[in-house]
Amino acid sequence: MNDTATRSQDSKLYLIIVLAYWFFTLTDGALHTLVVLHFHQLGFSPLDIALLFLFYEVFGIITNGIGGWIASHVGLNRTMVMGGLLQVVALGMLAVDPAWLTVSYVMSAMALSGIAKDLNKMSAKSGVKLVLPKGDGGDSRLLKWVALLTGSKNALKGVGFFLGGLLLYLIGFRWTMAAMATVLCVVYGITWWLLPAQMGVAQQKAKFSQIFSKTRAINVLSAARFFLFGARDVWFVVGLPVFLQSVIGWNHVEVGSFLALWVIIYGIVQAGAPLLLRRGHEGAGPQGSSARNWALLLAVLPAGIALGLLQGWRPDAVLITGLFLFGAVFAINSSLHSYLILAWSDHDKVAMNVGFYYMANAAGRLTGTLLSGWVYQVQGGQLPGFVSCLWWSTGFVAAAALLSMLLPNSTPAHTPVR
């Protein structure tokens, strides 16, 4: 009876974590669409728009570096709520008179949003391992729960992209920011009240010097993660929406809706990833070789899109087909990485290892975002600039595949849950 009650309580905690993370994700997705489309409309260059995200990614790197260490001392509840409230402040900063929205001011608000987002992601994904119910099939259940959290998050980020474009069209930039800040403030007040205060506090306090992982497998996986997410953002963050708007001629709502649909399908595939990843492993979790194989498959796709565009095929047809194929395979890669980092981490170090891993993730996004604006602009924009972004993406995925060859070709062993 006690075991049943424990499982029920753990499931409730998982649901609280997921719901809070969902609401945060909606605002994060909407914020990205709002910033790109609003400031492009105001006449900002692609590189200027990329620079608006500079501090968002830089402070995300810093946050992931120290966030796990902070969580091991104060608990994942506090770091998660802290992230939510910082997002409220960031959104509030943008809900001001448009005359205040200088590049430096927006970069400052985006810095807070970057801290907020990575505190939330680190807290939510670390929390999944801590509330995982006891019992047999731990690898299989961990893979399923992580995929569900990550997949549903990305699907809702797609909804956020759509909401950002729609609300920008309906009520404008300022009122959208104010509305999102209000909702998020309520959500994280409830989250703070419902989650246990000591969740994620390590029994043995880690030293600050331990924030950098000493485990070879986690170091290699983190390096592969850097290139994987750099490969996505080098063409997706700035190059793609600007190309859709300026070359294909789509408006705000059309661009936001398309990006939303892409991320929603991406999230659905990610949530269903365990069905593909478990095949051939006889009930065990995926192995290091799985990361190599899926990355090699992914590398073919941005190259194929680039070649299709250079052949003069209809750009909208090439992008729609190529993007959805890329999104599906990228979702498998991301879900696989998210499983491996948790499977290779024990409980006392899970927050720190996840923080270190997402520090590499944020560094990859930063590199990809800056390259997206810079490459698109210096190559002349339009078709040449966008194709150049796709070639950079191909190179980054190839680097992730090469690094994945160094991962252990065995099922990760991890400390049993509680």
Beta strands, then each sheet from edge to edge (+ up, - down):
end
